[in-house]
């Protein structure tokens, strides 16, 4: 017996930034809304940096090049927060402050 399963990976269509929320519209019509506090780099970003995002591939992830932040749509749907270690984030924050 052959079993065929077809899985559609979730894909982002559009990203919006409002107040302290990340809003992602998916290709299938759903919308995900998560707080910035889940992603510390977004918390520490300026408005212009937050608005500078691109979709990777067919929308499987969102990248903020200015922040070196990548968020996978599948992870958003699963409710995963940033997996970055505190040490890594502190190093990023220190480098950011040094450039200012």
C-alpha positions in Angstrom: 0.0 0.0 0.0 1.3 3.4 -0.9 0.6 6.4 1.3 1.0 9.8 -0.2 1.0 12.9 2.0 1.3 16.4 0.7 2.3 19.1 3.1 2.2 22.7 2.3 4.8 24.6 4.1 3.5 27.9 5.5 4.6 30.9 3.6 4.5 34.6 4.4 3.0 37.0 1.9 3.3 40.3 3.8 4.9 41.6 7.0 3.7 44.6 9.0 5.1 46.3 12.0 2.6 48.0 14.3 3.4 49.4 17.8 5.1 46.5 19.5 3.7 43.7 17.3 5.0 41.7 14.3 2.1 40.9 12.0 2.6 38.3 9.3 0.0 37.6 6.6 0.3 34.1 5.2 -0.4 32.9 1.7 -3.2 30.7 2.9 -5.1 33.7 4.4 -4.2 33.4 8.0 -2.5 36.2 10.0 0.0 35.7 12.8 0.5 38.4 15.4 3.4 38.1 17.9 4.9 40.6 20.3 8.4 42.1 19.6 9.5 40.9 23.0 9.8 37.4 21.5 12.6 38.8 19.3 15.0 41.0 21.3 16.7 42.3 18.2 13.4 43.8 17.0 12.9 45.3 20.4 16.2 47.2 20.2 15.8 48.2 16.5 14.8 51.5 15.2 11.7 52.1 13.2 13.6 52.2 9.9 15.5 49.0 10.7 12.3 47.2 11.6 10.7 48.2 8.2 13.7 46.9 6.3 12.7 43.3 5.9 12.7 40.8 3.0 11.0 37.4 2.5 13.4 34.5 1.9 12.7 31.9 -0.7 9.0 31.6 -1.3 8.2 33.3 2.0 9.4 30.5 4.3 11.3 33.1 6.5 11.6 36.8 7.1 15.0 38.5 7.2 16.0 41.8 8.7 19.4 42.4 7.1 20.2 45.5 9.3 19.7 43.4 12.4 21.0 40.0 11.2 17.6 38.6 12.3 15.9 35.7 10.6 12.5 34.4 11.7 11.0 31.3 10.1 7.3 31.2 9.4 7.0 27.6 10.6 8.5 28.7 14.0 6.0 31.6 14.3 3.1 29.2 13.8 4.6 26.8 16.4 4.8 29.7 18.9 8.6 29.6 19.1 10.4 32.7 20.4 13.9 33.7 19.5 16.3 30.9 20.1 19.3 33.2 20.4 21.4 32.7 23.5 21.7 35.5 26.0 25.5 35.6 25.4 25.0 35.9 21.6 22.4 38.7 22.0 24.6 40.6 24.5 27.5 40.4 22.0 25.3 41.7 19.2 24.0 44.5 21.4 27.6 45.5 22.4 28.7 45.6 18.8 25.6 47.7 17.9 26.3 50.2 20.6 30.0 50.4 19.6 28.9 51.4 16.0 26.6 54.2 17.2 
